[in-house]
Amino acid sequence: MSLPRRAKVQVQGVVPKDEFSSCSELSSASEEDDKEDSAWEPQKKVPRSRKQPPPKESKPKRMPRVKKNTPQISDGSEVIVKEELNSSVAIADTALEDRKNELDTVQTLKTAKTKRKCSAQPHAARRTKKLKVDEETSKASNLEGESNSSETPSTSTMCGGTCKMEENEDDFTFGQSPLKKMKTETCPQGQPVKFPANANNIKEEVEMNWDIVQVLSERTNIEPWVCANTIRLFNDDNTIPFIIRYRKELINNLDADSLREVQQTLEELRAVAKKVHSTIQKIKKEGKMSECLLKAMLNCKTFEELEHVSAPYKTGSKGTKAQRARQLGLEGAARALLEKPGELSLLSYIRPDVKGLSTLQDIEIGVQHILADMIAKDKDTLDFIRNLCQDRHVCIQSSLAKVSSKKVNEKDVDKFLLYQHFSCNIRSIHHHQILAINRGENLKVLTVKVNISDGVKDEFCRWCIQNRWRPRGFARPELMKILRDSLNDSFKRLIYPLLCREFRAKLTSDAEKESVMMFGRNLRQLLLTSPVPGRTLMGVDPGYKHGCKLAIISPTSQILHTDVVYLHCGQGFREAEKIKRLLLNFNCSTVVIGNGTACRETEAYFADLIMKNYFAPLDVVYCIVSEAGASIYSVSPEANKEMPGLDPNLRSAVSIARRVQDPLAELVKIEPKHIGVGMYQHDVSQTLLKATLDSVVEECVSFVGVDINICSEVLLRHIAGLNANRAKNIIEWREKNGPFINREQLKKVRGLGPKSFQQCAGFIRINQDYIRTFCSQQTESSGQIRGVAVTSSADIEVTNEKQGKKKSKTAVNVLLKPNPLDQTCIHPESYDIAMRFLSSIGGTLYEIGKPEMQRKINSFLEREGMEKIAERLQTTVHTLQVIIDGLSQPESFDFRTDFDKPDFKRSIVCLEDLQVGTVLTGKVENATLFGIFVDIGVGKSGLIPIRNVTEAKLSKTKKRRSLGLGPGERVEVQVLNIDIPRSRITLDLIRVL
């Protein structure tokens, strides 16, 4: 009976050959174990019998859900539960879902059993029940061991066998037990998943005649297995930043933009499927559903196809020509023309007293309408014409609308000069051209049509007559004429409009997506502009009549002084002395000027003073920064809360200065579409735009990471897995209880469940110097950390607090110690691997980010190699790389230092000073689908046409997320053309600096 003691002592034990060899011994533990446990209390671990109540208390809702959905299982094996949580599961294996539910029940029953043990039950009864349950556990665990012996362990599996797993019940050391168990079964972070034959079969809520994985793969050009994994990851509520950093092996290293595209396409397909089924139900209620119609509707993959198929059955519709002909009983004649043309006699259908059947011509027209409808709804026929159009010349044409001269502004007409006689093949048309044409059409300036050549129509009709719609038998010439007329009618009246709608919808959808993606790339580049820390800055919001607003902020973003100066009202000389005094008083040598009204005059004013060395002994420099959205933010509730009592005009000056000091922290306060780095952003789907931009902001904030003890609520709400409510609760908890000592404390925050913790934990940082200082002060003053006695970690105090009507999250107070891994990008689920890696290289936690750690890692990698180390640690290369990065990067590492800083200047040039051929350096302001706008310091941005941006001119050494340039990048350009009357400068890209 000494095995439990060994299980807790042997942290670096030898790996047993059989994982489950000692299951029965562990499970048959009796009262003697309890006595031993109470006598032997290690510093780092909490005894198992005492650890179960807290999870039970912290999951009040779990037990009813599990009991409802799963059968009763009298199995209480802790070993099985741990093995299941830590084994790599092929995502596609549906059998594992059932096993998960069973094991959830096991966990719940075990917890309930442990709670009952603590009550006033007789001692003998407790032992009998425990032995009974453990006998069944032993049997079940052996079965589990046989069935799952081939599974690959995940990153949270330790080297040891059963004993190690029991040890690993607690997240790695530092004297605390986890308050909640992470649910990661459906997204293992272990060895690359091996997929069974049915790996791509994903059951959707709404079943269609097409496979969602296959269609998603075709539309996004991504492998089916990656699409299947991505769907499962999104179904499991994983966020894009979490997937990109911690589940790379499951998505084959996709970047964020590609993953976002998959997500958007998936939502589109699901929306189509949902609409199809609601339409089916509607038509069924009206009693108009036929087997043929049902099949056609379940084949629809787009809203346009669904609209085409379901249009005749809309309520209030008078019915189509084909429907009216069917009501007259002519469908039999139409089918007979195709199947038994020799037996068909149209004269027999004549009814002189019935309108529509009174003459032979009426009957022929009715049959023609039915055939045209059948042809237009046939899947094979539509597939043929679509493929034909892909191979032939189909163009989109736009021309000046006839009514435009009367109703439309002349300025609008001039804007669309390029598109008044425009024609382009739909395969080669650019996205920005589609958006421009659409805007012109909406303004009633342009008329747009899709032109399908006559050759396409002739070939289509020939194929139909000879193949798909060929009558089964000899058809008389008059019947063949009806069939040919039906084909012509079907193409002209039904198929051609459908194709036009499809082409326009596809082109518009692709253009909108590309526009939104371009906006997202620009926004990412802008948010990741390198911060300028450690400087006192003067922000200037320029203006004429109301003066220039000044704000001086400290290196920690505190407002030191605000003022207003009137530089452009004849008082410039007098105000210069005031500005000099302010700069000297606050030792400020950097001026940040907003690029709005009076920007150039203000820039010239400061440049002139700097050139005259007026601010000596200070070496003053200035930079221009975009003030887009600053005025909107300055009157927002967030600004009022952050800077109460300050005039909104002065708030915008503060915002301008902070945009240079920490662009990310400041720009997240502004709605992304007001930041001004997009193209046609008001024409595209606002829902898609908002979703994409919010996702990009979340990605940037998460990857930069936030120090949870000093960050603002606005910044925190953009972390993956958090929202406005959770961010507010975290700030309230921090204000009430003091700073967070480690990441585990996040689990105490109300509203932050296991899933939210899993998503956000890796992106939250805890500054170790600050925490060490805080802990030492607390310990010295009271011998306690936030009221928790510094005693053995076995002493756990459980308290329940009530807040209003809702029950608060159970507070489990354990010994709190700082964890140096909390300052890194390593996820808590990988802490045990990080510890084993550290022991392999002979490093310690307190060497994280130091040069000696880098040396040890490099020498170990040279000796062993990444793949071999990953295999030994039973993890993936991707996870190991994250761990190595986390251990190597210095404390307070910021990956934005790889990006460009603002361009600081001392003098300016004017538009008139430019000459064709002049070589200049500039900063990218905005990137669009047709070109790159570059600020070259002359008051007007120059444009590099997109054709001049080639791969050869882009930097190879610099890590770039896309081929195109983005805001903030510095470039060397040559002036190609200057149009002073229209203030247009055309540039050529020489190189990226």
Secondary structure, 3 states (H helix, E strand, C coil): CCHHHHHHHCCCCCCCCCCCCCHHHHHCCCHHHHHHHHHCCCCCCCCHHHHCHHHHHHCCCHHHHHHHHCCCCCCCCHHHHHHHHHECCCCCCCHHHHHHHHHHHHHHHHHHHHHHHCCCCCHHHHHHHHHHHHHHHHHHHHHHHHHCCCCCECCCCCCCCHHHHHHCCCCCCCCCCCCCCCCCCCCCCCCCCCCCCCCCCCCCCCCCCCCHHHHHHHHHCCCHHHHHHHHHHHHCCCCHHHHHHHCHHHCCCCCHHHHHHHHHHHHHHHHHHHHHHHHHHHHHHCCCCCHHHHHHHHCCCCHHHHHHHHHHHCCCCCCCHHHHHHHCCCHHHHHHHHHCHHHCCHHHHCCCCCCCCCCHHHHHHHHHHHHHHHHHHCHHHHHHHHHHHHHCCEEEEEEECCCHHHHCCHHHHHHCHHHCEEEEECCCCCHHHHHHHHHHHHCCCEEEEEEECHHHHHHHHHHHHHHHCCCCCCCCHHHHHHHHHHHHHHHHHHHHHHHHHHHHHHHHHHHHHHHHHHHHHHHHHHHCCCCCCCCCEEEEECCCCCCEEEEEECCCCCEEEEEEECCCCCCHHHHHHHHHHHHHHCCCCEEEEECCCCHHHHHHHHHHHHHCCCCCCCCCEEEEECCCCHHHHHCCHHHHHHCCCCCHHHHHHHHHHHHHHCHHHHHCCCCHHHCCCCCCCCCCCHHHHHHHHHHHHHHHHHHHCEECCCCCHHHHCCCCCCCHHHHHHHHHHHHHHCCCCCHHHHHHCCCCCHHHHHHHHHHEECCHHHHHHHHHHHHHHHCEECCEECCCCCCCEEECCEECCEECCCEEECCCCCCHHHHCCCCHHHHHHHHHHHHHHCCCHHHCCCHHHHHHHHHHHHHHCHHHHHHHCCCCHHHHHHHHHHHHCCCCCCHHHHCCCCCCECCCCCHHHCCCCCEEEEEEEEECCCEEEEECCCCCCEEEEHHHCCHHHCCCCCCCCCCCCCCCCEEEEEEEEEECCCCEEEEEEEEEC
